[in-house]
Amino acid sequence: MVALPERPERWSGLFDLNSTTGTPSVAGAAFQALVADAAANGGQFGEIEVSGRRYLVDLLGFQRVALPWLMAVVVPSDTLYGWVHTLRDRVVAVTVLTAIVALLLLLLAWRFGVERPIALLTSRLRRIAEGELDTRAVLRGPAEFRELDLAAAETGRKIEERERANRGLVRTLREYEHAVQQSPAGIAILEHDGRVVFANDAYRRLVGPADPLGDPPRLFAGPADLAAMEVRMATVRAGRTAREDVTAQRGDDEPLTVFQCVLAPLFPDDGSEGQALLLVEDVTGRKRVEQGLVDAR
């Protein structure tokens, strides 16, 4: 060789200087074999490995270069393809990292955009089903879940208002029932056909029997009174009040008693056939006084 690369130390194992003559030469058995083939064949291109590093070698024949040299172009293989491998490794790394980040974002979106709203909505519905009032604010999340939670919260408030109204109505009815039960006058409610469906204690004591429900009032239950009872109920159905005095045996086996009976209509709000309110009062003493006054005249 008559020339070496500018910095032969970078190509250790490929080029060397003869320690005796100082002449530059090709080093390495693989490189020397490739040079021998190129000298025989007029050129050679190949890959050699020296000290664990691979090189691409292009040897040009005399017919392609000016005499007297045989040109050797030596390039490390990673010089040609290393950037491709590096780019490939970087692309793979970026792709894997992007996939991991996308998966984490998907899990976060699922957790806070789907799983958490569903859990909050389920909790609200469970509280409503158990009769509790859920005062929590409407959840933040996708519009669909927000609308569902808003509808559930509104439904819960309406149910609570209805339950509160029902409890108030029950208290009122109990107060009314207590007042009716404490009344000294007999009070009964009749169906449109004349059957008793409610009677207070005074009615049971005055009129009897102890359980008058399901039967017509005993005051009007005689065979001759059936037609008269229908006339009374027709009067009530027409919206008028019927008043009369009836003499009958008291329910507690007292002597014959004069009862003042008032039969008034009860009109339901739904327009169905109404009931009647029967008020019964023992006026025997008053009638006796009135009769005494009449006799005294």
Residue pairs with C-beta under 8 A, 6 or more apart in sequence:
1 15
1 23
1 24
1 25
1 26
2 24
2 68
2 69
3 24
3 69
4 15
4 17
4 24
5 11
5 15
8 15
8 16
8 17
8 24
11 74
12 51
13 27
13 28
13 50
13 51
13 53
14 26
14 27
14 28
14 31
14 50
14 55
14 74
15 24
15 25
15 26
15 27
16 24
16 25
16 26
16 27
17 23
17 24
17 25
18 24
18 25
26 32
26 35
26 72
28 48
28 50
30 48
30 49
30 50
31 48
31 50
31 57
34 44
34 46
34 48
34 57
34 59
35 44
35 59
35 70
35 72
37 44
37 46
38 44
38 59
38 61
38 70
39 70
41 61
42 61
42 62
42 63
43 59
43 60
43 61
43 64
44 57
44 58
44 59
45 56
45 57
45 58
45 59
46 56
46 57
47 54
47 55
47 56
47 57
47 77
48 54
48 55
48 57
49 55
53 76
54 76
54 77
54 78
55 74
55 75
55 76
55 77
56 74
56 75
56 76
56 77
56 80
57 72
57 73
57 74
57 75
58 72
58 73
58 75
59 70
59 71
59 72
59 73
60 70
60 71
60 72
60 73
61 70
62 68
62 70
65 71
78 85
112 141
113 141
113 142
114 142
114 145
116 139
116 141
117 139
117 141
117 142
117 145
117 146
117 149
118 145
120 136
120 139
120 149
121 139
121 145
121 148
121 149
121 152
123 134
124 134
124 136
124 149
124 152
124 153
124 156
125 152
127 133
127 134
127 156
128 134
128 152
128 155
128 156
128 159
131 163
133 156
133 157
133 160
134 153
134 156
136 153
138 146
138 149
138 150
138 153
139 145
139 146
139 149
140 146
180 187
180 200
181 200
181 201
183 200
183 202
184 202
184 281
185 202
185 279
185 280
185 281
186 199
186 200
186 202
186 203
186 204
186 205
186 206
186 207
186 278
186 279
186 280
186 281
187 198
187 199
187 200
187 202
187 203
187 277
187 278
187 279
187 280
188 196
188 198
188 199
188 200
188 203
188 207
188 212
188 217
188 277
188 278
188 280
189 196
189 197
189 198
189 199
189 266
189 275
189 276
189 277
189 278
190 196
190 197
190 216
190 217
190 233
190 263
190 275
190 276
190 277
190 278
191 197
191 275
192 233
192 237
192 273
192 274
192 275
192 276
193 233
194 216
194 217
194 220
194 229
194 230
194 232
194 233
195 214
195 215
195 216
196 212
196 213
196 214
196 215
196 216
196 217
197 213
197 214
197 275
198 213
199 207
199 212
199 213
202 280
203 212
203 278
203 280
204 210
204 211
204 212
204 251
205 251
205 252
206 250
206 251
206 252
206 257
206 259
206 280
206 282
207 217
207 218
207 219
207 248
207 250
207 251
207 259
207 280
208 218
208 250
208 251
208 252
209 218
209 251
210 251
212 218
215 221
216 229
217 278
218 248
218 251
219 246
219 248
219 259
219 261
219 280
220 228
220 229
220 232
220 246
221 229
232 242
232 263
233 276
235 241
235 242
235 263
236 242
236 263
236 264
236 265
236 274
236 276
237 265
237 273
237 274
239 265
239 267
240 265
241 262
241 263
241 264
241 265
242 261
242 262
242 263
243 260
243 261
243 262
243 263
244 260
244 261
245 258
245 259
245 260
245 261
245 283
245 287
246 258
246 259
246 261
247 256
247 257
247 258
247 259
248 256
248 257
248 259
249 255
249 256
249 257
250 257
250 282
257 282
257 284
258 282
258 283
258 284
258 287
259 280
259 281
259 282
259 283
260 280
260 281
260 283
261 278
261 279
261 280
262 277
262 278
262 279
263 276
263 277
263 278
264 276
264 277
264 279
265 274
265 275
265 276
265 277
266 274
266 275
266 276
266 277
267 274
268 274
268 275
